[in-house]
Amino acid sequence: MRKVRWTLWPVLVIGVILIVAPLVISLPSKGSAGQKMLNNFHSMMQPAAVKTTQNYFTDFEALRPVAQGGVAAASEIPVMLGQIAAGMHMSQAQLSAYMAKQFPAMTSLLGALPQMTSVFKQVPPGLDWYKPIIATMAANQSNYSQVDSLPNFNLFTWFFEIPGILLVLLAIAGLMALRRE
């Protein structure tokens, strides 16, 4: 009888720990946050979406030389237009009007280049920044899929609480039965 009583006390303590520990470590809010994160990343981490992201990155990476060239070209545009105007025996205003009429897209592009240098300067570091993010996405598709296949994280608290409650009830019932004897 005494051995049974000593066995029930640890069962009671373990049950209480199973009930209290998830609350102490904020498992309900952390489980909820984990589930929200999984849900939010679900569409992005699908194989087709990761492949699309990789393809876009490859396309943007191909624009690196354009961005780098755009920074250098922006400072050359006024000199180039001046020389073209002189070679065509036109004033700068006449050349601008001529180019706007004959080559509107190129004129617009040349006019926008100086304003775009701050953006162009950010392209190489931006590409360098995103490269490991995209590689991490691709490398973790399987891991994401495995974690996403787990039961809803909002249930994790109950995986501790229910056994804890059952152990506490079992221990209390056993201790009360022994006390009556």
C-alpha positions as CSV (number, residue, x, y, z in Angstrom):
1,M,0.0,0.0,0.0
2,R,2.8,2.4,0.9
3,K,4.7,1.5,-2.3
4,V,1.5,2.3,-4.3
5,R,1.2,5.7,-2.6
6,W,4.9,6.6,-3.4
7,T,4.2,5.6,-7.0
8,L,1.2,7.9,-7.3
9,W,2.9,11.0,-6.0
10,P,5.4,11.1,-8.9
11,V,2.5,10.5,-11.3
12,L,0.7,13.4,-9.8
13,V,3.8,15.6,-10.1
14,I,4.4,14.6,-13.7
15,G,0.8,15.3,-14.5
16,V,1.0,18.8,-12.9
17,I,4.2,19.5,-14.9
18,L,2.5,18.4,-18.1
19,I,-0.3,20.9,-17.4
20,V,1.8,23.8,-16.2
21,A,4.9,23.6,-18.4
22,P,3.2,24.5,-21.7
23,L,1.6,27.5,-20.0
24,V,4.9,28.6,-18.5
25,I,6.7,28.5,-21.9
26,S,3.7,30.2,-23.6
27,L,3.1,27.2,-25.9
28,P,-0.5,28.3,-26.8
29,S,0.7,31.6,-28.2
30,K,3.8,30.2,-29.7
31,G,1.9,27.3,-31.3
32,S,-0.6,29.8,-32.7
33,A,2.2,32.0,-34.1
34,G,3.9,28.9,-35.6
35,Q,0.6,27.8,-37.3
36,K,0.1,31.4,-38.7
37,M,3.6,31.4,-40.1
38,L,3.1,28.0,-41.7
39,N,-0.2,29.1,-43.2
40,N,1.4,32.4,-44.5
41,F,4.3,30.6,-46.1
42,H,2.2,27.7,-47.6
43,S,1.7,29.1,-51.1
44,M,5.3,30.5,-51.3
45,M,6.9,27.2,-50.4
46,Q,5.1,25.0,-52.9
47,P,7.5,23.6,-55.5
48,A,6.1,25.6,-58.4
49,A,6.2,28.8,-56.5
50,V,9.8,28.3,-55.4
51,K,10.8,27.4,-59.0
52,T,9.0,30.6,-60.2
53,T,10.9,32.7,-57.6
54,Q,14.2,31.1,-58.7
55,N,13.4,31.9,-62.3
56,Y,12.6,35.5,-61.6
57,F,15.8,35.8,-59.6
58,T,17.7,34.4,-62.6
59,D,16.1,37.0,-64.8
60,F,16.8,39.8,-62.4
61,E,20.4,38.6,-62.0
62,A,20.8,39.0,-65.8
63,L,19.9,42.7,-65.4
64,R,22.9,43.3,-63.1
65,P,25.1,44.5,-65.9
66,V,22.3,46.8,-67.1
67,A,22.1,48.4,-63.6
68,Q,25.8,48.7,-63.3
69,G,26.1,50.2,-66.8
70,G,23.2,52.5,-66.1
71,V,25.1,54.1,-63.2
72,A,28.1,54.8,-65.5
73,A,26.0,55.8,-68.5
74,A,24.0,58.4,-66.6
75,S,27.0,60.7,-66.3
76,E,28.0,60.2,-69.9
77,I,24.6,61.2,-71.4
78,P,25.0,65.0,-71.3
79,V,28.4,64.7,-73.0
80,M,27.2,62.2,-75.6
81,L,24.1,64.4,-76.5
82,G,26.3,67.4,-76.7
83,Q,28.6,65.7,-79.2
84,I,25.7,64.3,-81.2
85,A,24.2,67.8,-81.4
86,A,27.5,69.3,-82.5
87,G,28.0,66.5,-85.1
88,M,24.5,67.1,-86.5
89,H,24.9,70.9,-86.4
90,M,22.0,71.3,-84.0
91,S,21.5,73.0,-80.7
92,Q,20.8,70.8,-77.6
93,A,17.1,71.9,-77.8
94,Q,16.9,70.9,-81.5
95,L,18.5,67.6,-80.8
96,S,16.1,66.9,-77.9
97,A,13.1,67.7,-80.1
98,Y,14.4,65.6,-83.0
99,M,15.1,62.6,-80.7
100,A,11.7,62.9,-79.0
101,K,10.0,62.8,-82.3
102,Q,12.1,60.1,-84.0
103,F,13.1,57.9,-81.0
104,P,10.6,58.6,-78.2
105,A,11.3,55.4,-76.2
106,M,15.1,56.0,-76.3
107,T,14.7,59.6,-75.4
108,S,12.6,58.7,-72.4
109,L,15.1,56.1,-71.3
110,L,18.0,58.5,-71.7
111,G,16.1,61.1,-69.7
112,A,15.3,58.7,-66.9
113,L,18.8,57.2,-66.5
114,P,20.2,60.0,-64.3
115,Q,17.2,59.7,-61.9
116,M,17.6,56.0,-61.8
117,T,21.2,55.9,-60.6
118,S,20.2,55.6,-57.0
119,V,18.0,52.6,-57.8
120,F,20.6,51.1,-60.1
121,K,23.2,51.4,-57.3
122,Q,20.9,49.2,-55.1
123,V,20.5,46.4,-57.7
124,P,23.8,44.5,-57.1
125,P,23.6,44.6,-53.3
126,G,19.9,43.7,-53.5
127,L,20.6,40.7,-55.7
128,D,23.4,39.7,-53.4
129,W,20.9,40.0,-50.4
130,Y,18.2,37.9,-52.0
131,K,20.4,35.1,-53.4
132,P,20.8,33.3,-50.1
133,I,17.1,33.8,-49.2
134,I,16.1,32.1,-52.5
135,A,18.7,29.4,-52.0
136,T,17.3,28.8,-48.5
137,M,13.8,28.6,-49.8
138,A,14.8,26.0,-52.3
139,A,16.9,24.0,-49.9
140,N,14.1,23.9,-47.3
141,Q,11.1,22.8,-49.4
142,S,11.2,19.3,-48.0
143,N,11.7,20.5,-44.4
144,Y,8.8,22.9,-44.8
145,S,6.6,20.1,-46.3
146,Q,7.4,17.8,-43.4
147,V,6.7,20.5,-40.8
148,D,3.5,21.5,-42.6
149,S,2.3,17.9,-42.5
150,L,2.3,17.9,-38.6
151,P,-1.0,18.4,-36.8
152,N,-2.2,22.0,-36.4
153,F,0.2,23.8,-34.0
154,N,-2.7,25.1,-32.1
155,L,-3.3,21.6,-30.8
156,F,0.2,21.1,-29.4
157,T,-0.7,22.5,-26.0
158,W,-3.4,19.9,-25.7
159,F,-0.9,17.1,-26.5
160,F,0.6,17.9,-23.1
161,E,-2.5,19.2,-21.2
162,I,-4.7,16.1,-21.8
163,P,-2.2,13.5,-20.7
164,G,-1.3,15.8,-17.8
165,I,-5.0,16.1,-16.7
166,L,-5.4,12.4,-17.0
167,L,-2.4,11.6,-14.9
168,V,-3.5,14.1,-12.2
169,L,-7.0,12.6,-12.2
170,L,-5.5,9.1,-12.0
171,A,-3.1,10.0,-9.2
172,I,-5.8,11.8,-7.2
173,A,-8.3,9.0,-7.6
174,G,-5.6,6.4,-6.5
175,L,-4.5,8.6,-3.5
176,M,-8.1,9.1,-2.5
177,A,-8.9,5.4,-2.8
178,L,-5.8,4.5,-0.6
179,R,-6.8,7.1,1.9
180,R,-10.3,5.6,2.3
181,E,-8.7,2.2,2.9
